Amino acid sequence: MTDKKDLKIHIERQARRMKKAELDQPTLIAQTIYIGTLGLLFVLPVIVGAYLGHWIDNQVTGYSVRWTTSLIILGVFVGGVNVYLFIRE
């Protein structure tokens, strides 16, 4: 008799878990927003670094891409850290 009750309780618990897992499943829109956020977190520091470096290089006389290159590399690093911290959260 207790085996049947234990089995019934176990099955009901499993059914509740399955329903909860089905409801908690992320939608396509939520996944798209998540991926888009990751892209922006990575790309924006690179773009800001490129524009800022280009502006600094234009302020200096002569042809130079030192600041542009340096700030793009820094932007890639900062973007990677942003993505890592966002995913870890």
PyMOL commands that set and color helices and strands:
alter all, ss='L'
color gray80, all
select helices_A, chain A and resi 2-23+28-59+66-88
alter helices_A, ss='H'
color red, helices_A
deselect
rebuild
show_as cartoon
